[in-house]
Structure formats: structure tokens, C-alpha cells
Amino acid sequence: MKFQCNRVLSAAIVGASILFAVTSCKKSSTGSAAMSATINGGAWASSFPVAGVHTSQGDTYELGAAQYKNSDSTILAVGFNGPVVLNQAFSSDTTTLDIAYQDIKAQVQYDGVSGHGFSILTVTSLDSVNHKIAGTFSGVLYNDFGGGDSVVVTNGRFSAPYLAQ
């Protein structure tokens, strides 16, 4: 089952936005639910816990996190279809995978899907009983709104509970 790159980002944005609105400007500890990466050489870390969903129909995982820093909000999202094979890297060229990044202030969105960027992901831990997932990711994400600009994501990590639907 193939999904559009905007579907992943939309779900992540909604989840991260709800989380962002609920916690407002309070300082929140991310605990074990966190996402981090290096984006264009700069450190990015979630300011709030990761929002995650697994939809059994289509075996789709969607994880999103928000960062609030210097009066700007950014969102980083990872979406992919199972089945999940632990510790085996897969890419957007071989399966349905999207890594997305959005800068709210700049009103720009980037995606790394087949034919529009490139993403790679490895799930390192999956607990389907307690609904927890962890892994690593990287990619080259291209601007969705035209132009040739891109962002490079390296050293990406996520660890989060997810809602099973």
C-alpha cells in the first residue's frame, strides 16, 4: 500500500500540533519519548514528546515531533509501512518511507520520498505489546513548494510510544 508524502506529514503535524497546543509554552521533559537529528549541520531535538500512531490497516507507522526554539517552530516526521524487520535498514527507494521536515516560520516543507529526495531508516526496537518503537534515520529532503533547495538530515534518532489503531 502506497501513501502520499503529504499524508505522513499531515498526520505528524496534527499530532505534534495537538501536543504542542496541550503543553503550550511550558517546559516539558521528553523522557524516553524523543526525536533528534542533525539538520544541515545543526542540532535538532524535540521540545515535546514524540506523537506516534500505528494503523493496523496498511501497517503504517507515523511519528512526529515539534521543536520550539528562538521564536520558531519546526516539525520533524517519519512515516513508513511495515512489516518491520529489526536492525535492517530500508530506504525510500525500496519501500514506502517518508522523512519530512517543516519550518513553520519560513512556511517551507521538505520531504524525502522516492522520486523527491531520499530517506533511509532502521527500526532498532519494536514492542507491539506495550506499543513502543525506536530507530535511526537520515535523508536528503527536498522543498515541496518548488525550487531546488533541500535539507540534509543525519544522525536521526527516535524513541516513542505509539497509539495503536
DSSP file (Angstrom, degrees, kcal/mol; ACC not computed):
  #  RESIDUE AA STRUCTURE BP1 BP2  ACC     N-H-->O    O-->H-N    N-H-->O    O-->H-N    TCO  KAPPA ALPHA  PHI   PSI    X-CA   Y-CA   Z-CA
    1    1 A M              0   0    0      0, 0.0     2,-0.4     0, 0.0    95,-0.1   0.000 360.0 360.0 360.0 125.3    0.0    0.0    0.0
    2    2 A K        -     0   0    0     93,-0.0     2,-0.3    79,-0.0    94,-0.0  -0.829 360.0-166.9-105.1 139.7    1.5    3.3   -1.1
    3    3 A F        -     0   0    0     -2,-0.4     2,-0.2     2,-0.0     0, 0.0  -0.868  27.0-102.7-122.7 159.7    0.7    6.6    0.5
    4    4 A Q    >>  -     0   0    0     -2,-0.3     4,-1.0     1,-0.1     3,-0.9  -0.492  28.4-122.9 -76.9 148.5    1.3   10.2   -0.5
    5    5 A C  H 3> S+     0   0    0      1,-0.3     4,-1.8     2,-0.2     3,-0.2   0.840 111.3  58.8 -61.9 -32.8    4.2   12.0    1.3
    6    6 A N  H 3> S+     0   0    0      1,-0.2     4,-2.9     2,-0.2    -1,-0.3   0.789  96.1  63.0 -68.9 -26.0    1.8   14.8    2.4
    7    7 A R  H <> S+     0   0    0     -3,-0.9     4,-2.1     2,-0.2    -1,-0.2   0.919 105.3  45.6 -63.1 -43.6   -0.4   12.2    4.3
    8    8 A V  H  X S+     0   0    0     -4,-1.0     4,-2.4    -3,-0.2     5,-0.2   0.951 116.1  44.7 -64.0 -50.2    2.5   11.3    6.6
    9    9 A L  H  X S+     0   0    0     -4,-1.8     4,-3.0     1,-0.2     5,-0.2   0.902 111.4  53.5 -64.1 -40.7    3.4   14.9    7.2
   10   10 A S  H  X S+     0   0    0     -4,-2.9     4,-2.5     1,-0.2    -1,-0.2   0.931 111.1  45.8 -59.7 -46.2   -0.2   16.0    7.7
   11   11 A A  H  X S+     0   0    0     -4,-2.1     4,-2.5     1,-0.2    -1,-0.2   0.909 114.9  47.8 -64.0 -41.5   -0.7   13.3   10.4
   12   12 A A  H  X S+     0   0    0     -4,-2.4     4,-3.2     2,-0.2     5,-0.3   0.901 111.4  50.6 -66.2 -40.1    2.5   14.2   12.1
   13   13 A I  H  X S+     0   0    0     -4,-3.0     4,-3.0     2,-0.2     5,-0.2   0.929 111.1  48.2 -63.8 -44.8    1.7   17.9   12.0
   14   14 A V  H  X S+     0   0    0     -4,-2.5     4,-2.5    -5,-0.2     5,-0.2   0.949 115.6  44.4 -60.3 -48.8   -1.7   17.3   13.5
   15   15 A G  H  X S+     0   0    0     -4,-2.5     4,-2.2     1,-0.2    -2,-0.2   0.930 117.5  43.9 -62.0 -46.6   -0.3   15.0   16.3
   16   16 A A  H  X S+     0   0    0     -4,-3.2     4,-2.9     1,-0.2    -1,-0.2   0.877 113.0  52.6 -67.8 -36.5    2.6   17.4   17.0
   17   17 A S  H  X S+     0   0    0     -4,-3.0     4,-2.9    -5,-0.3    -2,-0.2   0.913 109.5  48.3 -65.3 -42.3    0.4   20.4   16.9
   18   18 A I  H  X S+     0   0    0     -4,-2.5     4,-2.7    -5,-0.2     5,-0.2   0.940 114.5  46.3 -61.3 -46.6   -2.0   18.9   19.4
   19   19 A L  H  X S+     0   0    0     -4,-2.2     4,-2.2    -5,-0.2    -2,-0.2   0.910 113.3  49.4 -61.4 -42.6    0.9   18.0   21.6
   20   20 A F  H  X S+     0   0    0     -4,-2.9     4,-1.4     1,-0.2    -2,-0.2   0.909 113.1  46.7 -63.8 -43.1    2.3   21.5   21.2
   21   21 A A  H  < S+     0   0    0     -4,-2.9    -2,-0.2     2,-0.2    -1,-0.2   0.895 111.6  50.9 -67.0 -40.8   -1.0   23.2   22.0
   22   22 A V  H  < S+     0   0    0     -4,-2.7    -2,-0.2     1,-0.2    -1,-0.2   0.911 118.6  36.4 -64.7 -42.5   -1.6   21.0   25.1
   23   23 A T  H >< S+     0   0    0     -4,-2.2     3,-2.0    -5,-0.2    -1,-0.2   0.640  90.4 179.9 -86.4 -13.8    1.8   21.7   26.5
   24   24 A S  T 3<  -     0   0    0     -4,-1.4    -1,-0.2     1,-0.3    -2,-0.1  -0.181  64.9 -28.2  49.6-132.4    1.8   25.3   25.3
   25   25 A C  T 3  S+     0   0    0     -4,-0.1    -1,-0.3     2,-0.1     2,-0.1   0.277 101.7 124.1 -99.2  11.8    5.0   27.1   26.3
   26   26 A K  S <  S-     0   0    0     -3,-2.0     2,-0.3     1,-0.1    -3,-0.0  -0.431  71.5-108.2 -69.2 145.3    5.6   25.1   29.4
   27   27 A K        -     0   0    0     -2,-0.1     2,-0.4    21,-0.0    -1,-0.1  -0.610  43.1-167.1 -71.8 130.7    9.0   23.4   29.6
   28   28 A S        -     0   0    0     19,-0.5     2,-0.5    -2,-0.3    -5,-0.0  -0.970  20.4-130.3-127.6 137.2    8.4   19.7   29.1
   29   29 A S        -     0   0    0     -2,-0.4     3,-0.1     1,-0.1    18,-0.1  -0.722  10.1-154.9 -82.9 129.1   10.7   16.7   29.7
   30   30 A T    >   +     0   0    0     -2,-0.5     3,-1.7     1,-0.2    20,-0.2   0.664  25.8 178.9 -79.8 -15.0   10.8   14.4   26.7
   31   31 A G  T 3   -     0   0    0      1,-0.3    -1,-0.2    18,-0.1    -3,-0.0  -0.213  69.1 -22.7  52.0-132.9   11.8   11.4   28.9
   32   32 A S  T 3  S+     0   0    0      1,-0.1     2,-1.1    -3,-0.1    -1,-0.3   0.597 125.2  83.8 -86.1 -10.7   12.1    8.3   26.7
   33   33 A A    <   +     0   0    0     -3,-1.7     2,-0.3   127,-0.1   127,-0.2  -0.770  67.4 130.6 -94.0  96.1    9.8    9.8   24.0
   34   34 A A  E     -A  159   0A   0    125,-2.1   125,-2.2    -2,-1.1     2,-0.4  -0.963  41.1-159.6-146.2 158.7   12.2   11.9   22.0
   35   35 A M  E     +A  158   0A   0     -2,-0.3    11,-2.9   123,-0.2     2,-0.3  -0.995  19.3 167.8-138.9 138.5   13.4   12.6   18.4
   36   36 A S  E     +AB 157  45A   0    121,-2.4   121,-2.9    -2,-0.4     2,-0.3  -0.973   2.1 154.7-146.6 159.5   16.7   14.2   17.5
   37   37 A A  E     - B   0  44A   0      7,-2.5     7,-2.9    -2,-0.3     2,-0.6  -0.971  43.0-105.4-168.1 169.8   18.7   14.7   14.3
   38   38 A T  E     -AB 154  43A   0    116,-3.0   116,-2.6    -2,-0.3     2,-0.6  -0.971  35.2-167.2-106.7 122.3   21.3   16.9   12.7
   39   39 A I  E >  S-AB 153  42A   0      3,-3.0     3,-2.0    -2,-0.6   114,-0.2  -0.950  71.3 -22.7-117.9 116.9   19.7   19.1   10.1
   40   40 A N  T 3  S-     0   0    0    112,-2.8    -1,-0.2    -2,-0.6   113,-0.1   0.862 128.8 -50.6  49.4  40.6   22.0   21.0    7.7
   41   41 A G  T 3  S+     0   0    0    111,-0.4     2,-0.3     1,-0.2    -1,-0.3   0.350 117.9 108.9  86.2  -5.8   24.8   20.6   10.3
   42   42 A G  E <  S-B   39   0A   0     -3,-2.0    -3,-3.0     1,-0.0    -1,-0.2  -0.810  73.5-107.8-107.3 147.0   22.8   22.0   13.2
   43   43 A A  E     -B   38   0A   0     -2,-0.3     2,-0.4    -5,-0.2    -5,-0.2  -0.488  33.1-172.8 -72.1 135.3   21.4   20.1   16.2
   44   44 A W  E     +B   37   0A   0     -7,-2.9    -7,-2.5    -2,-0.2     2,-0.3  -0.999   8.4 169.5-127.6 130.3   17.6   19.5   16.3
   45   45 A A  E     -B   36   0A   0     -2,-0.4    -9,-0.2    -9,-0.2     2,-0.1  -0.998  39.0-103.7-141.8 140.1   15.9   17.9   19.3
   46   46 A S        -     0   0    0    -11,-2.9    21,-0.3    -2,-0.3   -16,-0.1  -0.354  18.8-158.7 -63.0 136.9   12.2   17.6   20.0
   47   47 A S  S    S+     0   0    0     19,-2.6   -19,-0.5     2,-0.1    20,-0.2   0.637  80.3  34.2 -86.2 -17.3   11.0   20.1   22.7
   48   48 A F  S    S-     0   0    0     18,-1.0    18,-0.2     1,-0.1   -18,-0.1  -0.885 103.9 -76.1-134.0 160.3    8.0   17.9   23.4
   49   49 A P        -     0   0    0      0, 0.0    17,-0.2     0, 0.0   -15,-0.2  -0.203  56.8 -97.8 -58.0 150.9    7.4   14.1   23.5
   50   50 A V        -     0   0    0    109,-0.3     2,-0.5   -20,-0.2    15,-0.2  -0.469  29.1-139.2 -70.2 137.1    7.0   12.4   20.1
   51   51 A A  E     -C   64   0A   0     13,-3.0    13,-2.7    -2,-0.2     2,-0.4  -0.889  29.3-178.7 -96.8 126.8    3.5   11.7   18.9
   52   52 A G  E     -C   63   0A   0     -2,-0.5   111,-2.6    11,-0.2     2,-0.3  -0.969  14.4-178.6-133.6 145.6    3.2    8.3   17.3
   53   53 A V  E     -Cd  62 163A   0      9,-2.4     9,-2.6    -2,-0.4     2,-0.5  -0.999   9.6-164.1-139.9 137.9    0.4    6.2   15.6
   54   54 A H  E     -Cd  61 164A   0    109,-3.0   111,-3.1    -2,-0.3     2,-0.6  -0.991   9.2-161.0-119.8 122.7    0.4    2.7   14.2
   55   55 A T  E   > -C   60   0A   0      5,-2.8     5,-2.0    -2,-0.5     4,-0.3  -0.909   6.5-157.6-103.5 117.4   -2.5    1.9   11.9
   56   56 A S  T > 5S+     0   0    0     -2,-0.6     3,-1.2     3,-0.2     2,-0.8   0.867  78.7  79.9 -65.7 -35.5   -3.0   -1.8   11.5
   57   57 A Q  T 3 5S+     0   0    0      1,-0.3     3,-0.3   108,-0.1    -2,-0.1  -0.636 118.2   4.2 -71.8 111.6   -4.9   -1.4    8.2
   58   58 A G  T 3 5S-     0   0    0     -2,-0.8    -1,-0.3     1,-0.2    24,-0.3   0.303 107.3-108.8  92.2  -7.6   -2.0   -0.9    5.9
   59   59 A D  T < 5 +     0   0    0     -3,-1.2    23,-3.5    -4,-0.3     2,-0.4   0.928  61.4 169.3  48.6  55.8    0.6   -1.5    8.7
   60   60 A T  E   < -CE  55  81A   0     -5,-2.0    -5,-2.8    -3,-0.3     2,-0.4  -0.852  24.3-162.5-107.0 132.3    1.5    2.2    8.7
   61   61 A Y  E     -CE  54  80A   0     19,-3.3    19,-2.3    -2,-0.4     2,-0.4  -0.938   9.0-178.9-110.0 133.6    3.7    3.9   11.4
   62   62 A E  E     +CE  53  79A   0     -9,-2.6    -9,-2.4    -2,-0.4     2,-0.4  -0.983   2.2 176.5-136.1 124.3    3.7    7.7   11.7
   63   63 A L  E     +CE  52  78A   0     15,-2.9    15,-2.8    -2,-0.4     2,-0.3  -0.982   3.7 175.6-128.5 136.8    5.8    9.6   14.2
   64   64 A G  E     -CE  51  77A   0    -13,-2.7   -13,-3.0    -2,-0.4     2,-0.3  -0.995   6.5-177.8-143.5 149.2    6.1   13.3   14.6
   65   65 A A  E     - E   0  76A   0     11,-2.2    11,-2.4    -2,-0.3     2,-0.3  -0.983  13.1-144.0-144.3 153.6    7.8   15.8   16.9
   66   66 A A  E     - E   0  75A   0     -2,-0.3   -19,-2.6     9,-0.2   -18,-1.0  -0.894   4.5-160.0-120.1 149.1    8.0   19.5   17.3
   67   67 A Q  E     - E   0  74A   0      7,-2.7     7,-2.3    -2,-0.3     2,-0.6  -0.996   1.2-163.6-126.1 132.9   10.8   21.8   18.4
   68   68 A Y  E     + E   0  73A   0     -2,-0.4     2,-0.3     5,-0.2     5,-0.2  -0.968  28.2 150.1-115.1 116.9   10.2   25.4   19.6
   69   69 A K  E >   - E   0  72A   0      3,-2.7     3,-1.2    -2,-0.6    -2,-0.1  -0.982  61.6  -5.6-151.5 131.7   13.4   27.4   19.5
   70   70 A N  T 3  S-     0   0    0     -2,-0.3     3,-0.1     1,-0.3    -1,-0.1   0.887 127.2 -53.4  51.8  47.2   14.2   31.1   19.1
   71   71 A S  T 3  S+     0   0    0      1,-0.2     2,-0.4    -3,-0.0    -1,-0.3   0.723 119.0 104.7  62.6  24.8   10.5   32.0   18.4
   72   72 A D  E <   -E   69   0A   0     -3,-1.2    -3,-2.7    32,-0.0     2,-0.4  -0.982  56.7-149.6-134.1 147.4   10.3   29.4   15.6
   73   73 A S  E     -E   68   0A   0     -2,-0.4    31,-2.5    -5,-0.2    32,-0.6  -0.948  14.3-178.3-116.0 136.7    8.6   26.0   15.5
   74   74 A T  E     -EF  67 103A   0     -7,-2.3    -7,-2.7    -2,-0.4     2,-0.4  -0.953  11.1-152.1-129.5 153.5    9.8   23.2   13.3
   75   75 A I  E     -EF  66 102A   0     27,-2.5    27,-2.6    -2,-0.3     2,-0.4  -0.984   5.0-167.2-128.3 135.6    8.4   19.7   12.9
   76   76 A L  E     -EF  65 101A   0    -11,-2.4   -11,-2.2    -2,-0.4     2,-0.3  -0.989  14.6-178.8-121.9 131.3   10.2   16.5   12.0
   77   77 A A  E     -EF  64 100A   0     23,-2.8    23,-2.6    -2,-0.4     2,-0.4  -0.965  16.1-164.9-135.4 147.7    8.2   13.5   11.0
   78   78 A V  E     +EF  63  99A   0    -15,-2.8   -15,-2.9    -2,-0.3     2,-0.4  -0.999  13.6 174.9-130.1 130.1    8.9    9.9   10.0
   79   79 A G  E     +EF  62  98A   0     19,-2.6    19,-2.7    -2,-0.4     2,-0.3  -1.000   8.1 151.1-138.3 138.3    6.3    7.6    8.3
   80   80 A F  E     -EF  61  97A   0    -19,-2.3   -19,-3.3    -2,-0.4     2,-0.3  -0.990  35.9-117.6-159.2 160.6    6.7    4.1    6.9
   81   81 A N  E     -E   60   0A   0     15,-1.7   -21,-0.2    -2,-0.3   -22,-0.1  -0.806  42.3-123.3-102.3 146.0    4.8    0.9    6.2
   82   82 A G  S    S+     0   0    0    -23,-3.5     2,-0.2    -2,-0.3    14,-0.1  -0.172  72.4 125.6 -81.5-175.1    5.6   -2.4    7.7
   83   83 A P        -     0   0    0      0, 0.0     2,-0.4     0, 0.0    -2,-0.1   0.397  64.5-145.1 -75.1 149.2    6.2   -5.2    8.1
   84   84 A V        -     0   0    0     -2,-0.2     2,-0.5    42,-0.0    -2,-0.1  -0.724  14.8-168.2 -89.5 129.6    9.1   -4.1   10.3
   85   85 A V    >   -     0   0    0     -2,-0.4     3,-1.2     3,-0.2    38,-0.4  -0.978  29.3-121.8-114.9 116.2   12.3   -6.1   10.3
   86   86 A L  T 3  S+     0   0    0     -2,-0.5    38,-0.2     1,-0.2     3,-0.1  -0.248  85.0   3.2 -62.5 141.9   14.5   -5.1   13.2
   87   87 A N  T 3  S+     0   0    0     36,-3.0     2,-0.5     1,-0.2    -1,-0.2   0.709  97.8 118.4  58.2  26.7   18.0   -3.8   12.6
   88   88 A Q    <   -     0   0    0     -3,-1.2    35,-0.4    35,-0.4    -3,-0.2  -0.961  60.3-135.4-123.7 113.6   17.6   -3.9    8.8
   89   89 A A        -     0   0    0     -2,-0.5     2,-0.3    33,-0.2    33,-0.2  -0.344  24.0-176.9 -66.3 142.8   17.9   -0.6    7.0
   90   90 A F  E     -G  121   0A   0     31,-2.4    31,-2.6    -2,-0.0     2,-0.2  -0.970   9.3-147.0-137.3 157.0   15.4    0.2    4.3
   91   91 A S  E >>  -G  120   0A   0     -2,-0.3     4,-1.6    29,-0.2     3,-1.2  -0.739  30.4-109.4-123.7 167.6   15.1    3.2    2.0
   92   92 A S  T 34 S+     0   0    0     27,-2.3    22,-0.5     1,-0.2     5,-0.2   0.639 117.3  61.5 -68.5 -14.0   12.5    5.3    0.3
   93   93 A D  T 34 S+     0   0    0     26,-0.4    -1,-0.2     1,-0.1     3,-0.1   0.689 112.7  33.8 -82.8 -19.3   13.7    3.8   -3.0
   94   94 A T  T <4 S+     0   0    0     -3,-1.2     2,-0.3     1,-0.2    -2,-0.2   0.595 127.4   6.3-112.9 -14.3   12.8    0.2   -1.9
   95   95 A T  S  < S-     0   0    0     -4,-1.6     2,-0.9     2,-0.1    19,-0.2  -0.921  93.6 -67.3-155.1 177.2    9.7    0.7    0.2
   96   96 A T        +     0   0    0     -2,-0.3   -15,-1.7   -14,-0.1     2,-0.3  -0.669  69.4 143.8 -79.1 109.5    7.2    3.3    1.4
   97   97 A L  E     -F   80   0A   0     -2,-0.9     2,-0.4    -5,-0.2    17,-0.3  -0.990  22.8-179.7-148.4 136.3    9.2    5.7    3.6
   98   98 A D  E     -F   79   0A   0    -19,-2.7   -19,-2.6    -2,-0.3     2,-0.5  -0.980  10.2-170.9-141.3 128.8    9.0    9.4    4.1
   99   99 A I  E     -FH  78 112A   0     13,-0.6    13,-1.6    -2,-0.4     2,-0.3  -0.985  21.6-173.7-111.9 128.6   11.0   11.7    6.3
  100  100 A A  E     -FH  77 111A   0    -23,-2.6   -23,-2.8    -2,-0.5     2,-0.4  -0.930  14.4-170.4-128.6 147.9    9.6   15.2    6.4
  101  101 A Y  E     -FH  76 110A   0      9,-2.2     9,-3.2    -2,-0.3     2,-0.4  -1.000   5.3-172.1-137.3 134.4   10.7   18.5    7.9
  102  102 A Q  E     -FH  75 109A   0    -27,-2.6   -27,-2.5    -2,-0.4     2,-0.7  -0.994  14.5-157.6-133.1 131.6    8.7   21.7    8.2
  103  103 A D  E  >> -FH  74 108A   0      5,-2.5     5,-1.7    -2,-0.4     4,-0.9  -0.932   9.9-164.4-103.6 111.8    9.7   25.1    9.3
  104  104 A I  T  45S+     0   0    0    -31,-2.5     3,-0.4    -2,-0.7    -1,-0.2   0.917  85.0  47.9 -66.0 -45.7    6.6   26.9   10.4
  105  105 A K  T  45S+     0   0    0    -32,-0.6    -1,-0.2     1,-0.2   -31,-0.1   0.916 117.2  41.3 -64.0 -44.6    8.0   30.5   10.4
  106  106 A A  T  45S-     0   0    0      2,-0.1    -1,-0.2     1,-0.0    -2,-0.2   0.590 103.3-134.8 -78.6 -10.3    9.6   30.1    7.0
  107  107 A Q  T  <5 +     0   0    0     -4,-0.9     2,-0.4    -3,-0.4    -3,-0.2   0.925  58.2 134.7  53.4  50.6    6.5   28.3    5.7
  108  108 A V  E   < -H  103   0A   0     -5,-1.7    -5,-2.5    36,-0.0     2,-0.4  -0.980  37.0-165.5-130.9 143.4    8.6   25.7    4.0
  109  109 A Q  E     -H  102   0A   0     -2,-0.4    35,-3.3    -7,-0.2    36,-0.4  -0.985   2.8-165.2-131.0 137.6    8.2   21.9    3.9
  110  110 A Y  E     -HI 101 143A   0     -9,-3.2    -9,-2.2    -2,-0.4     2,-0.3  -0.935   4.2-171.1-124.4 145.7   10.7   19.3    2.8
  111  111 A D  E     -HI 100 142A   0     31,-2.1    31,-2.8    -2,-0.3     2,-0.4  -0.975  17.9-156.0-135.8 150.7   10.2   15.6    2.1
  112  112 A G  E     +H   99   0A   0    -13,-1.6   -13,-0.6    -2,-0.3     2,-0.3  -0.700  44.2 133.8-124.6  78.1   12.5   12.6    1.4
  113  113 A V  B >   -L  116   0B   0      3,-1.9     3,-2.7    -2,-0.4   -15,-0.1  -0.794  67.2 -69.0-120.4 164.4   10.4   10.1   -0.6
  114  114 A S  T 3  S+     0   0    0    -22,-0.5     4,-0.1   -17,-0.3   -21,-0.1  -0.287 124.5  13.3 -54.1 129.1   11.2    8.1   -3.8
  115  115 A G  T 3  S+     0   0    0      2,-0.4    -1,-0.3    -3,-0.0     3,-0.1   0.350 128.5  59.3  84.5  -6.3   11.4   10.5   -6.7
  116  116 A H  B <  S-L  113   0B   0     -3,-2.7    -3,-1.9     1,-0.5    26,-0.5  -0.479 121.2 -41.3-151.7  69.4   11.5   13.5   -4.4
  117  117 A G  S    S-     0   0    0     -5,-0.3    -1,-0.5    24,-0.2    -2,-0.4  -0.576  70.3 -94.7  99.6-168.9   14.5   13.2   -2.1
  118  118 A F  E     - J   0 140A   0     22,-2.5    22,-2.5    -2,-0.2     2,-0.3  -0.980  31.5-177.0-154.4 137.1   15.9   10.1   -0.4
  119  119 A S  E     - J   0 139A   0     -2,-0.3   -27,-2.3    20,-0.2   -26,-0.4  -0.965   6.3-166.8-135.0 151.7   15.4    8.7    3.1
  120  120 A I  E     +GJ  91 138A   0     18,-2.6    18,-2.0    -2,-0.3     2,-0.3  -0.997  11.9 179.7-138.1 141.4   16.8    5.7    5.0
  121  121 A L  E     -GJ  90 137A   0    -31,-2.6   -31,-2.4    -2,-0.3     2,-0.4  -0.993  15.0-165.7-144.2 145.4   15.5    4.2    8.3
  122  122 A T  E     - J   0 136A   0     14,-2.5    14,-2.4    -2,-0.3     2,-0.7  -0.988  15.4-146.5-131.4 123.7   16.3    1.4   10.6
  123  123 A V  E     + J   0 135A   0    -38,-0.4   -36,-3.0   -35,-0.4   -35,-0.4  -0.814  19.3 177.5 -87.2 119.8   13.9    0.2   13.3
  124  124 A T  E     +     0   0A   0     10,-1.7     2,-0.3    -2,-0.7    11,-0.2   0.643  65.5  19.6 -98.6 -18.1   16.1   -0.9   16.2
  125  125 A S  E     + J   0 134A   0      9,-1.7     9,-2.4     2,-0.0     2,-0.4  -0.968  56.9 176.2-155.0 134.9   13.3   -1.8   18.7
  126  126 A L  E     - J   0 133A   0     -2,-0.3     2,-0.6     7,-0.2     7,-0.2  -0.937   5.1-177.0-144.0 118.8    9.6   -2.6   18.4
  127  127 A D  E  >> + J   0 132A   0      5,-3.2     5,-1.8    -2,-0.4     4,-0.9  -0.884   2.9 179.1-115.1  95.9    7.4   -3.6   21.3
  128  128 A S  T  45S+     0   0    0     -2,-0.6    -1,-0.1     3,-0.2     5,-0.0   0.631  79.6  55.1 -75.9 -13.1    4.0   -4.3   19.8
  129  129 A V  T  45S+     0   0    0      1,-0.1    -1,-0.2     3,-0.1    -2,-0.0   0.915 120.9  27.3 -81.4 -48.5    2.6   -5.3   23.3
  130  130 A N  T  45S-     0   0    0      2,-0.1    -2,-0.2    31,-0.0    32,-0.2   0.382 109.1-122.2 -94.7   2.8    3.5   -2.1   25.0
  131  131 A H  T  <5 +     0   0    0     -4,-0.9    31,-2.3     1,-0.2     2,-0.4   0.961  59.9 140.8  56.0  63.2    3.4    0.0   21.8
  132  132 A K  E   < -JK 127 161A   0     -5,-1.8    -5,-3.2    29,-0.3     2,-0.3  -0.988  24.6-179.4-133.6 144.0    6.9    1.4   21.8
  133  133 A I  E     +JK 126 160A   0     27,-2.8    27,-2.9    -2,-0.4     2,-0.3  -0.993   3.1 179.1-143.1 147.4    9.2    1.9   18.8
  134  134 A A  E     +JK 125 159A   0     -9,-2.4   -10,-1.7    -2,-0.3    -9,-1.7  -0.984  16.4 130.7-145.6 154.2   12.8    3.2   18.3
  135  135 A G  E     -JK 123 158A   0     23,-2.3    23,-2.2    -2,-0.3     2,-0.3  -0.985  41.5 -98.7-178.2-173.3   15.1    3.6   15.4
  136  136 A T  E     +JK 122 157A   0    -14,-2.4   -14,-2.5    -2,-0.3     2,-0.3  -0.896  32.1 175.1-128.0 156.5   17.5    5.7   13.4
  137  137 A F  E     +JK 121 156A   0     19,-1.8    19,-1.9    -2,-0.3     2,-0.3  -0.987  10.0 172.6-156.8 162.6   17.1    7.7   10.2
  138  138 A S  E     +J  120   0A   0    -18,-2.0   -18,-2.6    -2,-0.3     2,-0.3  -0.956  14.5 145.6-160.6 169.4   18.7   10.1    7.7
  139  139 A G  E     -JK 119 153A   0     14,-2.7    14,-3.3    -2,-0.3     2,-0.5  -0.956  46.9-101.1 172.0 171.1   18.0   11.6    4.3
  140  140 A V  E     -JK 118 152A   0    -22,-2.5   -22,-2.5    -2,-0.3     2,-0.4  -0.985  41.3-163.6-115.1 115.7   18.1   14.4    1.8
  141  141 A L  E     - K   0 151A   0     10,-2.8    10,-2.4    -2,-0.5     2,-0.3  -0.856   3.2-148.8-109.6 134.6   14.7   16.2    1.8
  142  142 A Y  E     -IK 111 150A   0    -31,-2.8   -31,-2.1   -26,-0.5     8,-0.2  -0.762  29.1 -93.4-107.1 150.0   13.6   18.5   -1.0
  143  143 A N  E >   -I  110   0A   0      6,-2.2     3,-0.7    -2,-0.3   -33,-0.3  -0.336  27.4-154.5 -58.1 126.6   11.4   21.5   -0.8
  144  144 A D  T 3  S+     0   0    0    -35,-3.3    -1,-0.1     1,-0.2   -34,-0.1   0.689  87.3  60.2 -76.1 -19.4    7.7   20.6   -1.5
  145  145 A F  T 3  S-     0   0    0    -36,-0.4    -1,-0.2     1,-0.4     2,-0.1   0.068 116.5 -88.2-102.9  25.8    6.8   24.0   -2.8
  146  146 A G  S <  S+     0   0    0     -3,-0.7    -1,-0.4     1,-0.2     3,-0.3  -0.297  81.2  93.2  96.9 176.8    9.2   24.3   -5.7
  147  147 A G  S    S-     0   0    0      1,-0.2    -1,-0.2    -3,-0.1    -4,-0.1   0.005  78.4 -96.1  78.5 165.7   12.7   25.5   -6.0
  148  148 A G  S    S+     0   0    0     -6,-0.1    -1,-0.2     2,-0.0     2,-0.0   0.283  76.0 126.2-103.4  11.0   15.7   23.3   -5.8
  149  149 A D        +     0   0    0     -3,-0.3    -6,-2.2    -7,-0.1     2,-0.3  -0.316  32.7 176.4 -75.0 157.4   16.6   23.8   -2.1
  150  150 A S  E     - K   0 142A   0     -8,-0.2     2,-0.4   -40,-0.1    -8,-0.2  -0.934  24.1-133.8-148.1 166.8   17.0   20.9    0.2
  151  151 A V  E     - K   0 141A   0    -10,-2.4   -10,-2.8    -2,-0.3     2,-0.5  -0.973  17.0-138.9-125.2 145.9   17.9   19.9    3.8
  152  152 A V  E     - K   0 140A   0     -2,-0.4  -112,-2.8   -12,-0.2     2,-0.5  -0.918  15.6-163.4-106.4 124.8   20.3   17.1    4.8
  153  153 A V  E     +AK  39 139A   0    -14,-3.3   -14,-2.7    -2,-0.5     2,-0.3  -0.934  17.8 163.3-110.1 123.9   19.2   15.1    7.8
  154  154 A T  E     +A   38   0A   0   -116,-2.6  -116,-3.0    -2,-0.5   -16,-0.1  -0.874  54.8  25.0-132.0 166.5   21.8   12.9    9.5
  155  155 A N  E    S+     0   0A   0     -2,-0.3     2,-0.2  -118,-0.2   -17,-0.2   0.758  76.9 174.0  52.9  30.5   22.1   11.2   12.9
  156  156 A G  E     + K   0 137A   0    -19,-1.9   -19,-1.8  -119,-0.1     2,-0.3  -0.456   4.7 176.2 -71.5 138.9   18.4   11.0   13.3
  157  157 A R  E     -AK  36 136A   0   -121,-2.9  -121,-2.4   -21,-0.3     2,-0.3  -0.996   8.7-177.4-141.5 144.0   17.0    9.0   16.3
  158  158 A F  E     +AK  35 135A   0    -23,-2.2   -23,-2.3    -2,-0.3     2,-0.3  -0.995   9.3 174.0-140.3 148.9   13.5    8.4   17.6
  159  159 A S  E     +AK  34 134A   0   -125,-2.2  -125,-2.1    -2,-0.3  -109,-0.3  -0.889  28.2 140.0-151.3 116.9   12.2    6.6   20.6
  160  160 A A  E     - K   0 133A   0    -27,-2.9   -27,-2.8    -2,-0.3     2,-0.2  -1.000  49.4-115.8-160.0 151.3    8.5    6.8   21.3
  161  161 A P  E     - K   0 132A   0      0, 0.0     2,-0.3     0, 0.0   -29,-0.3  -0.541  38.3-154.1 -77.6 159.9    5.3    5.1   22.4
  162  162 A Y        -     0   0    0    -31,-2.3     2,-0.5    -2,-0.2  -109,-0.3  -0.982  16.8-118.0-138.4 153.6    2.6    4.9   19.8
  163  163 A L  E     -d   53   0A   0   -111,-2.6  -109,-3.0    -2,-0.3     2,-0.5  -0.766  29.5-140.9 -86.2 126.1   -1.1    4.7   19.7
  164  164 A A  E      d   54   0A   0     -2,-0.5  -109,-0.2  -111,-0.2  -111,-0.0  -0.796 360.0 360.0 -92.6 128.1   -2.4    1.5   18.0
  165  165 A Q              0   0    0   -111,-3.1  -110,-0.2    -2,-0.5    -1,-0.1   0.343 360.0 360.0-121.1 360.0   -5.4    1.9   15.8
